[in-house]
Amino acid sequence: MLYVLTLTAVIEALALLTLGPVQPWGEVVPRWIPLIGGRPVRPLAAVIPALLGAAALFLLSIVVGVVQTRSLASGSLTGVS
């Protein structure tokens, strides 16, 4: 149950981050953040995490596809031995 709640919280936080580029608070770092507060957000600060996340999802989909294909080929998904 804790896993589901944690996963839900992470998904909601990531969904909230998608609003950053189109909201005023996504253009300037909030002043309450130490050292960088009040400075403009650099585009690479959004592009690099997005590219890394896209690459991770791509690799994950490849791994899941290979595992599912092997399971289907061996008959373990269909219940046939």
Secondary structure, DSSP 8 states (H G I E B T S, - for coil): -HHHHHHHHHHHHHHHHTTGGGSGGGTB--TTSTTTTTSB--THHHHHHHHHHHHHHHHHHHHHHHHHHHHHHHTTTTT--
